[in-house]
Amino acid sequence: MPPTEDVGTTITNAPQPAPLGEHLRSPSLGAAMLVQQEALYAAREFLRSRGFVELLPPLVGPVTDPGGRGAKALDVDYYGEPYKLMTSAILYKQASLRGFPKLFYIAPNLRVEPPETRHTGRHLVEFHQIDVEMAGASRADVMEIAAELLRHVTARVWETLPEVLSGLGRDPLAFAELLTGKFDACTHAEAVGRLRGHGHAQSADAEIDWTGEEALSREADRPFFITDYPKGSRGFYDREDPDRPGVLRNFDLIAHGGFGELVSGSERESDYATVVTRMRESGENPAKYEWYLAMAREGIPASAGFGMGVQRLVRFLTGLDALWQVSAYPKLPGVIAP
């Protein structure tokens, strides 16, 4: 499993949700739901125009994504078998490429985050992702798709809901560079060097922690990519660079303005023997992944893909303080809620 991140204290005094009935009547939630509706419409429009087919993702399975970054999956009794609620349907995305070479989900995910992440403003137990996968694609290919998707959604929301965004205090000038400029990129090693130069003790072997990610995000005037995370910091399915052992062919897309990560993606490991080796290196038991490995043995296409967090996208567009403010039914880590 990847090491648990230092979640930091990005938002130490973040407001907390009101009782559900009051929360559902909140004007800011009403505005956020209009933005979410338009963002999802625009995302589907963009992806379908590029030849992607929408599938409905599974909700339970014998195993789920192991790369939860400190979060846990929930177990369910499935006719006497121990199944998992999906923390991510990434393994199903890869398997589905055999019939659908360009696909996407609007996928619900459930991750039991550590209770200490409650006050970061960046974590929910239930959330959704725009999950995209493309057979035969490179990292560069899907980075371009992710950037174009973000531009298309942002432009559409500003075109259709300018009064809503302005009413939330958003200024179109904050999105000018996103809509017109090329997104910058740096490697994980370069990001670590920048953070250490600012006195932030970021590990070179782990994910960029939340405090560091926010600092990099606040320095930027447009979204930017971080690439080449170290092996061991992500799941076994992120492809290792064959020319640079220990470096993964993956990326994050970080929003500017302190909003942090919107997208995580990578090229995928698809070779059966390599996948088994990577599972063992990460401490996973290959026997748990019997169905997935059977398909990998038969042949899963090489691919690349990403997940874009819906609530994180809506929070970025609206400028609200915390993810629960853009969720109709927020469940915060460590808090029992309806």
N, C-alpha and C positions, 0 to 999 in steps of 0.2 A: 504494500500500500504506500502511496506517496506520504511523505511526512506531513503531520498536522502543521498548518500555518500559524504564525503569530498573528492573531486577528487584529491586534492593536486596539486603539481607543479612538477611532476616527470620529465618532459622534458620541460623546460621553453623556450628553444631556438631551438626547433625541426624544421628542415627544412620543407618547405611547398611545395606542388606539383607544378610542372611547368604546363603550358598550356597543354591540353590533348594530342595534337599531339606530342609535345616534350616528354611528359611523356611516351607515348606508345613506343617511340623509345629508351628509356633509357636502356642501357646494364644491369643495375641492375634489372630493371623490367623484362627484358627478362630472366635473370637467375632465378628470383623468380618464374616466370610462369612455367619454367621447373621443379622446385622443387615442386610447387603446383600440377602440373599434375602427377608427380610421387607419391606424398603423397596421393592424392585421389585414384589413382590406387591401392596403397598398402593398404589403408584403406578399400576399397571395397573388395579386395582380402582377407584380414584378417577377416572381419565381415561375409562374405559369407562362409568362411571356418568354422566358428563357428555356422552356421545354421541360421544367420540373413537374412531376406528378405528385399530388398530395395523397399520402396514405394516413390512415388513422393508426396511431401507435398502440402497442400493447400496454396494459396497465400493470400486469403481474407476469412473473416468469420465474423459472427455476434459479436464475441468477440475474444480477443487474450490474451496472457499471461500478467497478471497484474504485474508480478514481475520485472519490467524494471529498477529498481535501479535508478530512477530519469529521465529515458527516457520516451518519449511519443509515442503513436501509431498515425498513420495517418488515418484519416477517408476517406472513399470513398462512393459514391452514387451507391448502387447496386440495380438497378431497383426500386429506390425510398426508399430503406431501408438503414439505416446507418450501413455500415460494416467497418471492420478494416483491414488494411494491417498487416500481421503477424509480430509481434515482436518476436514470437517464436511459433512453432506449438506443444508445449508440450501437450496441451489438446487433440489434434488430435492423438498424439502418444498413449496416454492412451486409448482413444476410440478404436483405431485400434487394440489393443491387443485382442479384441474379435474375430478377424479373423486371426491375425498374432501375435503369442505369442513372437516372437523374430523379431524385425524390426529395420530398420534405415532409416533415410533421409539424403541426402545432401541438407540442407534446407537454402534457402535465408531468411534473416531477415532484417527488416527495423525498426530502432529505432531513433526517433528524440532526439538525445542526447543534453544536455545543451551546449550552445555555449562555455562555459568556458572549456569544455573538449577538445577543438580543439588542444591544445598544449601539451597534455599528450603523444601523440604518440600511444595511446592505444585504441582509439575510432574511429569508422566510423559509418555513418548513415546506410549504406548498408554493410552487411557482410553475411557470410555463416557459418553454423555449421554442424558438423557430429553429428546427433541426434540419440541416441540409446535408445531403451526401451526393457525390458525383463520381461515377466510375471513370477510371482512366485519367483523373484530374491530378494536377500537381498542387503543391501548397500555393504557389503564385496564382493559379487559376481560382482557387476558392477564396483567397484573400481579396482578389478583384471582385468576385461575386459579393462578398460580405460588405466591401466598401460601397459598391453600387447599390446594394440593397438598403444600406443605411441612408445614402443620399436620396434614393427614391422615396423612402418612407418619410424622411424629414421634409422633403419638398412638398409631398402630398399633404401632410398634416398642416404645414404652414399655408398651403394654398386653400385648404378647405376650412380650417379652424383658426384663422388668425386672431379673432376676437377672444377665443377661449384661451389661447396661449398668452396673449397680451394681458388678459385678465388674471392670469397666474403670475404675472410679472416677468414673462420671458420676452427678450428683446431679439428681433430677427438678426441683428448684427452679431449676436453670439453664435449664429449658425452660418455666417457668411463664408468663412474659410472652409467649413465642412462641405458646403454646396459647390464651391468653386475651385478649391485647391486640392492638390495631390496629398494623400495621407503620408506622413513621415513614417519611418521605421527605424528601430534599433534592435540590437540583439539583447538577450537576457544579460550577457556579460557586460555590455555597455550600460544597461540600466542599473546593474549592481554598482558599477563604477561611479555613475552619477550620484546614486544615493549615498554611497560611502563618502564621496566628495562633499556631500552636504551634512555629514556626520551621522547618517542613519546606518545602523549596523545590520545591513541586509546580507543574508547568507548567499553564497555563490552556488549552493547546491540545492536550493529550494525555490518554491514559488516566490514571486515578489509578494511580500506581506501587504496587508491592507493599508497600513500606514504609509509604506513606501509607494504603493500604487497610487494612493490619493495625492501624494506629493508630486509624483511625475505627472499626474493628470492635471493638477493645478498649474503646472508650468506651461502647458500646451495651449495653443489657440485653435486647434483642430484635432480630431481623433488621430491616433497613431498606433502602429503595430509594434509589439514586442515579439521577437522570434527566437528560436533556438534555445528552448528551455533545456536544462540538464536532464539527462536520463535519470530516472528515479523520482523526479518531481511530478510526473504525470503517469497516467495509466499505461498498461502494457500495449495498448492498441496504437499509441502514437509512434510513428515510424522513426527508427534511429537512422541518422544520416550515414549512408554507407561509406562516405569519404571522411567522416569526422566522428569516430566512435565516442559515445558518451553525450552526443548532441542530438536532440530530437528535431524532426522536421515539422515543427508546430508553430503556433502563434496565438497571441491574444490581440484583440482590438480594444484599445483603451479610449474612452471618451474624454474630452477635455473638460475643464471647469470643475474638476474634483469628483466627477461622477464615476470614474474608474472603468473597470472591465465591462464591456457589452457583449463580447464574442470570444469564445475559445474554439480553436480548430487545429487540424493537423492533416498531414498525409497519414494513412493507416498501414499498420503492419498487416499483410495478407498471406504471407507464406506460412504454411502450417507449422513447420519445425521452428521457425523464428518466433511465432506467436507462443508456442509452448515454452520455449526458452525464456521469453520475456515474462510470461506468467510466473515461472519458477523464480526468476530473479527478483520479482516484485513481491514474493511471498504468497502468491496465489496458488491454490491447489487446482491443477488443470482438470481434475475429475469433476469439479463443480460445473465446468463449462462444457459438459459432454455434447450437448446439442450444437453449440457454436463451433466446437472443434471438429465435429463430424462434417459440418458444412465447409469449414476451412480446409479439411482434408480433401473434400470433393472439388473445392476451388471457389473462393470468394474473390471477386474482381479487386484489383488494386484500386484505391480510391483516395479521395480527400473530402473533408467536410468540416462543418462547424455547427455550433449552437449559439444562437443569439437570445439572451434573456429577455422575455417580453416585458416583465415588470421593470427590469433595469432600463430597457429602451424607453418605456413610458415615463419613468422617473426622469431620465435625461431630457426628454422632450418637454416635460412639464416644469422641471426645475424644483420639484418637491423634495422635502428633506429626507424621506425614508421610503423604503419599498412598501411598507404596510399602507402608506397613504395612497398608493396606486393599485391596491388589491381590495376587491369588494369583500373578501372573507379572509382577512389576514390572520395567519398563525405564526406568531413570533417564536423563536427558539426558547424552549424552557417554559413557555406560557400555555396553560390549558385554555383553549378557546373553542367556541362552537363552530 
